[in-house]
Each structure stands twice: as structure tokens, then as C-alpha cells.
Amino acid sequence: MIAYLYYSYMSSFSNELLITWILVITLLIYFRLTLRE
């Protein structure tokens, strides 16, 4: 049971981390494109 809770917590944490990275990369690309113009 504890292993399952730990796994679900880690999976949700990694999902949030992945979403955060995608947002950061998208913002960087957006700012780079706007600065180029």
C-alpha cells in the first residue's frame, strides 16, 4: 500500500514537472520569436 502511494505520488510529481518544463520551453521559444521580429 505504501509503495503504491509512493509510486502514485512520484508519477504525479513527474507529470507536473513535465508540464512545467513544457510551459517554460514554450515561453522561451515564444520570447525568442518575438525578439527576433
N, CA, C and O atoms as a Tripos MOL2 file, in Angstrom:
@<TRIPOS>MOLECULE
protein
  148   147    37     0     0
PROTEIN
NO_CHARGES

@<TRIPOS>ATOM
      1 N           0.8410   -1.2020    0.0000 N.3       1 MET1
      2 CA          0.0000    0.0000    0.0000 C.3       1 MET1
      3 C           0.8820    1.2610    0.0000 C.2       1 MET1
      4 O           0.6430    2.1900   -0.7710 O.2       1 MET1
      5 N           1.8940    1.2830    0.8650 N.am      2 ILE2
      6 CA          2.7870    2.4520    0.9230 C.3       2 ILE2
      7 C           3.5450    2.5910   -0.3980 C.2       2 ILE2
      8 O           3.7520    3.7040   -0.8810 O.2       2 ILE2
      9 N           3.9570    1.4680   -0.9780 N.am      3 ALA3
     10 CA          4.6780    1.5170   -2.2580 C.3       3 ALA3
     11 C           3.7690    2.0840   -3.3440 C.2       3 ALA3
     12 O           4.2190    2.8330   -4.2100 O.2       3 ALA3
     13 N           2.4900    1.7220   -3.2940 N.am      4 TYR4
     14 CA          1.5470    2.2320   -4.3030 C.3       4 TYR4
     15 C           1.3660    3.7430   -4.1430 C.2       4 TYR4
     16 O           1.3570    4.4780   -5.1300 O.2       4 TYR4
     17 N           1.2220    4.2010   -2.8970 N.am      5 LEU5
     18 CA          1.0790    5.6430   -2.6570 C.3       5 LEU5
     19 C           2.3310    6.3830   -3.1050 C.2       5 LEU5
     20 O           2.2500    7.4560   -3.7030 O.2       5 LEU5
     21 N           3.4980    5.7970   -2.8070 N.am      6 TYR6
     22 CA          4.7600    6.4240   -3.2020 C.3       6 TYR6
     23 C           4.8720    6.5030   -4.7160 C.2       6 TYR6
     24 O           5.3210    7.5120   -5.2610 O.2       6 TYR6
     25 N           4.4560    5.4210   -5.4050 N.am      7 TYR7
     26 CA          4.5410    5.4050   -6.8700 C.3       7 TYR7
     27 C           3.5710    6.4130   -7.4770 C.2       7 TYR7
     28 O           3.9260    7.1210   -8.4190 O.2       7 TYR7
     29 N           2.3550    6.4840   -6.9490 N.am      8 SER8
     30 CA          1.3780    7.4280   -7.4850 C.3       8 SER8
     31 C           1.8310    8.8690   -7.2330 C.2       8 SER8
     32 O           1.6130    9.7460   -8.0680 O.2       8 SER8
     33 N           2.4700    9.1100   -6.0670 N.am      9 TYR9
     34 CA          2.9650   10.4530   -5.7650 C.3       9 TYR9
     35 C           4.1000   10.8270   -6.7130 C.2       9 TYR9
     36 O           4.1380   11.9490   -7.2180 O.2       9 TYR9
     37 N           5.0120    9.9100   -6.9580 N.am     10 MET10
     38 CA          6.1330   10.1830   -7.8460 C.3      10 MET10
     39 C           5.6560   10.3920   -9.2790 C.2      10 MET10
     40 O           6.1820   11.2470   -9.9910 O.2      10 MET10
     41 N           4.6610    9.6130   -9.7040 N.am     11 SER11
     42 CA          4.1660    9.7520  -11.0760 C.3      11 SER11
     43 C           3.4690   11.0990  -11.2500 C.2      11 SER11
     44 O           3.6320   11.7550  -12.2790 O.2      11 SER11
     45 N           2.6950   11.5120  -10.2530 N.am     12 SER12
     46 CA          2.0130   12.8060  -10.3480 C.3      12 SER12
     47 C           3.0410   13.9300  -10.3020 C.2      12 SER12
     48 O           2.8860   14.9390  -10.9900 O.2      12 SER12
     49 N           4.0930   13.7640   -9.4940 N.am     13 PHE13
     50 CA          5.1400   14.7790   -9.4070 C.3      13 PHE13
     51 C           5.8740   14.9090  -10.7370 C.2      13 PHE13
     52 O           6.1540   16.0190  -11.1910 O.2      13 PHE13
     53 N           6.1840   13.7730  -11.3590 N.am     14 SER14
     54 CA          6.8890   13.8200  -12.6340 C.3      14 SER14
     55 C           5.9990   14.4310  -13.7140 C.2      14 SER14
     56 O           6.4900   15.1220  -14.6070 O.2      14 SER14
     57 N           4.6910   14.1770  -13.6340 N.am     15 ASN15
     58 CA          3.7760   14.7610  -14.6170 C.3      15 ASN15
     59 C           3.7380   16.2770  -14.4630 C.2      15 ASN15
     60 O           3.7600   17.0060  -15.4550 O.2      15 ASN15
     61 N           3.6800   16.7530  -13.2160 N.am     16 GLU16
     62 CA          3.6830   18.2020  -13.0010 C.3      16 GLU16
     63 C           4.9990   18.8050  -13.4570 C.2      16 GLU16
     64 O           5.0200   19.8960  -14.0260 O.2      16 GLU16
     65 N           6.1030   18.0960  -13.2090 N.am     17 LEU17
     66 CA          7.4090   18.5940  -13.6310 C.3      17 LEU17
     67 C           7.4840   18.6580  -15.1490 C.2      17 LEU17
     68 O           8.0420   19.6030  -15.7060 O.2      17 LEU17
     69 N           6.9250   17.6560  -15.8200 N.am     18 LEU18
     70 CA          6.9350   17.6350  -17.2890 C.3      18 LEU18
     71 C           6.1210   18.7960  -17.8370 C.2      18 LEU18
     72 O           6.5410   19.4610  -18.7840 O.2      18 LEU18
     73 N           4.9540   19.0410  -17.2430 N.am     19 ILE19
     74 CA          4.1040   20.1550  -17.7010 C.3      19 ILE19
     75 C           4.8140   21.4790  -17.4810 C.2      19 ILE19
     76 O           4.7390   22.3770  -18.3200 O.2      19 ILE19
     77 N           5.5110   21.6010  -16.3400 N.am     20 THR20
     78 CA          6.2430   22.8420  -16.0600 C.3      20 THR20
     79 C           7.3420   23.0690  -17.0940 C.2      20 THR20
     80 O           7.5260   24.1840  -17.5810 O.2      20 THR20
     81 N           8.0770   21.9910  -17.4260 N.am     21 TRP21
     82 CA          9.1530   22.1220  -18.4210 C.3      21 TRP21
     83 C           8.5900   22.5180  -19.7800 C.2      21 TRP21
     84 O           9.1780   23.3340  -20.4900 O.2      21 TRP21
     85 N           7.4300   21.9260  -20.1420 N.am     22 ILE22
     86 CA          6.8260   22.2540  -21.4440 C.3      22 ILE22
     87 C           6.4230   23.7210  -21.4740 C.2      22 ILE22
     88 O           6.6070   24.3930  -22.4890 O.2      22 ILE22
     89 N           5.8710   24.2290  -20.3660 N.am     23 LEU23
     90 CA          5.4800   25.6410  -20.3180 C.3      23 LEU23
     91 C           6.6970   26.5490  -20.4260 C.2      23 LEU23
     92 O           6.6710   27.5520  -21.1390 O.2      23 LEU23
     93 N           7.7620   26.1930  -19.7150 N.am     24 VAL24
     94 CA          8.9740   27.0230  -19.7360 C.3      24 VAL24
     95 C           9.5880   27.0500  -21.1320 C.2      24 VAL24
     96 O           9.9710   28.1090  -21.6280 O.2      24 VAL24
     97 N           9.6780   25.8830  -21.7630 N.am     25 ILE25
     98 CA         10.2640   25.8190  -23.1090 C.3      25 ILE25
     99 C           9.4040   26.5840  -24.1100 C.2      25 ILE25
    100 O           9.9250   27.2570  -25.0000 O.2      25 ILE25
    101 N           8.0680   26.4770  -23.9600 N.am     26 THR26
    102 CA          7.1670   27.1930  -24.8640 C.3      26 THR26
    103 C           7.3380   28.7030  -24.7070 C.2      26 THR26
    104 O           7.3500   29.4420  -25.6920 O.2      26 THR26
    105 N           7.4710   29.1490  -23.4610 N.am     27 LEU27
    106 CA          7.6640   30.5850  -23.2250 C.3      27 LEU27
    107 C           8.9920   31.0590  -23.7930 C.2      27 LEU27
    108 O           9.0710   32.1440  -24.3700 O.2      27 LEU27
    109 N          10.0350   30.2520  -23.6340 N.am     28 LEU28
    110 CA         11.3440   30.6330  -24.1700 C.3      28 LEU28
    111 C          11.2950   30.7570  -25.6880 C.2      28 LEU28
    112 O          11.8290   31.7100  -26.2540 O.2      28 LEU28
    113 N          10.6580   29.7980  -26.3430 N.am     29 ILE29
    114 CA         10.5530   29.8430  -27.8040 C.3      29 ILE29
    115 C           9.7170   31.0440  -28.2330 C.2      29 ILE29
    116 O          10.0370   31.7070  -29.2190 O.2      29 ILE29
    117 N           8.6380   31.3240  -27.4860 N.am     30 TYR30
    118 CA          7.7720   32.4580  -27.8300 C.3      30 TYR30
    119 C           8.5260   33.7750  -27.7140 C.2      30 TYR30
    120 O           8.4590   34.6180  -28.6080 O.2      30 TYR30
    121 N           9.2530   33.9480  -26.5960 N.am     31 PHE31
    122 CA         10.0100   35.1910  -26.4190 C.3      31 PHE31
    123 C          11.1200   35.3150  -27.4580 C.2      31 PHE31
    124 O          11.4230   36.4140  -27.9250 O.2      31 PHE31
    125 N          11.7210   34.1880  -27.8160 N.am     32 ARG32
    126 CA         12.8040   34.2450  -28.8040 C.3      32 ARG32
    127 C          12.2510   34.6510  -30.1710 C.2      32 ARG32
    128 O          12.8890   35.4030  -30.9070 O.2      32 ARG32
    129 N          11.0720   34.1520  -30.5000 N.am     33 LEU33
    130 CA         10.4720   34.5070  -31.7930 C.3      33 LEU33
    131 C          10.0360   35.9710  -31.7980 C.2      33 LEU33
    132 O          10.2090   36.6630  -32.8010 O.2      33 LEU33
    133 N           9.4730   36.4480  -30.6900 N.am     34 THR34
    134 CA          9.0270   37.8440  -30.6500 C.3      34 THR34
    135 C          10.2200   38.7880  -30.6480 C.2      34 THR34
    136 O          10.1460   39.8750  -31.2210 O.2      34 THR34
    137 N          11.3160   38.3900  -30.0120 N.am     35 LEU35
    138 CA         12.5040   39.2560  -30.0030 C.3      35 LEU35
    139 C          13.1540   39.2820  -31.3820 C.2      35 LEU35
    140 O          13.7730   40.2790  -31.7540 O.2      35 LEU35
    141 N          13.0230   38.2050  -32.1380 N.am     36 ARG36
    142 CA         13.6000   38.1760  -33.4810 C.3      36 ARG36
    143 C          12.8640   39.1570  -34.3890 C.2      36 ARG36
    144 O          13.4860   39.8150  -35.2230 O.2      36 ARG36
    145 N          11.5700   39.2550  -34.2350 N.am     37 GLU37
    146 CA         10.7940   40.1870  -35.0670 C.3      37 GLU37
    147 C          11.0040   41.6090  -34.5510 C.2      37 GLU37
    148 O          10.4440   42.5560  -35.1040 O.2      37 GLU37
@<TRIPOS>BOND
     1     1     2 1
     2     2     3 1
     3     3     4 2
     4     3     5 am
     5     5     6 1
     6     6     7 1
     7     7     8 2
     8     7     9 am
     9     9    10 1
    10    10    11 1
    11    11    12 2
    12    11    13 am
    13    13    14 1
    14    14    15 1
    15    15    16 2
    16    15    17 am
    17    17    18 1
    18    18    19 1
    19    19    20 2
    20    19    21 am
    21    21    22 1
    22    22    23 1
    23    23    24 2
    24    23    25 am
    25    25    26 1
    26    26    27 1
    27    27    28 2
    28    27    29 am
    29    29    30 1
    30    30    31 1
    31    31    32 2
    32    31    33 am
    33    33    34 1
    34    34    35 1
    35    35    36 2
    36    35    37 am
    37    37    38 1
    38    38    39 1
    39    39    40 2
    40    39    41 am
    41    41    42 1
    42    42    43 1
    43    43    44 2
    44    43    45 am
    45    45    46 1
    46    46    47 1
    47    47    48 2
    48    47    49 am
    49    49    50 1
    50    50    51 1
    51    51    52 2
    52    51    53 am
    53    53    54 1
    54    54    55 1
    55    55    56 2
    56    55    57 am
    57    57    58 1
    58    58    59 1
    59    59    60 2
    60    59    61 am
    61    61    62 1
    62    62    63 1
    63    63    64 2
    64    63    65 am
    65    65    66 1
    66    66    67 1
    67    67    68 2
    68    67    69 am
    69    69    70 1
    70    70    71 1
    71    71    72 2
    72    71    73 am
    73    73    74 1
    74    74    75 1
    75    75    76 2
    76    75    77 am
    77    77    78 1
    78    78    79 1
    79    79    80 2
    80    79    81 am
    81    81    82 1
    82    82    83 1
    83    83    84 2
    84    83    85 am
    85    85    86 1
    86    86    87 1
    87    87    88 2
    88    87    89 am
    89    89    90 1
    90    90    91 1
    91    91    92 2
    92    91    93 am
    93    93    94 1
    94    94    95 1
    95    95    96 2
    96    95    97 am
    97    97    98 1
    98    98    99 1
    99    99   100 2
   100    99   101 am
   101   101   102 1
   102   102   103 1
   103   103   104 2
   104   103   105 am
   105   105   106 1
   106   106   107 1
   107   107   108 2
   108   107   109 am
   109   109   110 1
   110   110   111 1
   111   111   112 2
   112   111   113 am
   113   113   114 1
   114   114   115 1
   115   115   116 2
   116   115   117 am
   117   117   118 1
   118   118   119 1
   119   119   120 2
   120   119   121 am
   121   121   122 1
   122   122   123 1
   123   123   124 2
   124   123   125 am
   125   125   126 1
   126   126   127 1
   127   127   128 2
   128   127   129 am
   129   129   130 1
   130   130   131 1
   131   131   132 2
   132   131   133 am
   133   133   134 1
   134   134   135 1
   135   135   136 2
   136   135   137 am
   137   137   138 1
   138   138   139 1
   139   139   140 2
   140   139   141 am
   141   141   142 1
   142   142   143 1
   143   143   144 2
   144   143   145 am
   145   145   146 1
   146   146   147 1
   147   147   148 2
@<TRIPOS>SUBSTRUCTURE
     1 MET1         2 RESIDUE 1 A MET
     2 ILE2         6 RESIDUE 1 A ILE
     3 ALA3        10 RESIDUE 1 A ALA
     4 TYR4        14 RESIDUE 1 A TYR
     5 LEU5        18 RESIDUE 1 A LEU
     6 TYR6        22 RESIDUE 1 A TYR
     7 TYR7        26 RESIDUE 1 A TYR
     8 SER8        30 RESIDUE 1 A SER
     9 TYR9        34 RESIDUE 1 A TYR
    10 MET10       38 RESIDUE 1 A MET
    11 SER11       42 RESIDUE 1 A SER
    12 SER12       46 RESIDUE 1 A SER
    13 PHE13       50 RESIDUE 1 A PHE
    14 SER14       54 RESIDUE 1 A SER
    15 ASN15       58 RESIDUE 1 A ASN
    16 GLU16       62 RESIDUE 1 A GLU
    17 LEU17       66 RESIDUE 1 A LEU
    18 LEU18       70 RESIDUE 1 A LEU
    19 ILE19       74 RESIDUE 1 A ILE
    20 THR20       78 RESIDUE 1 A THR
    21 TRP21       82 RESIDUE 1 A TRP
    22 ILE22       86 RESIDUE 1 A ILE
    23 LEU23       90 RESIDUE 1 A LEU
    24 VAL24       94 RESIDUE 1 A VAL
    25 ILE25       98 RESIDUE 1 A ILE
    26 THR26      102 RESIDUE 1 A THR
    27 LEU27      106 RESIDUE 1 A LEU
    28 LEU28      110 RESIDUE 1 A LEU
    29 ILE29      114 RESIDUE 1 A ILE
    30 TYR30      118 RESIDUE 1 A TYR
    31 PHE31      122 RESIDUE 1 A PHE
    32 ARG32      126 RESIDUE 1 A ARG
    33 LEU33      130 RESIDUE 1 A LEU
    34 THR34      134 RESIDUE 1 A THR
    35 LEU35      138 RESIDUE 1 A LEU
    36 ARG36      142 RESIDUE 1 A ARG
    37 GLU37      146 RESIDUE 1 A GLU
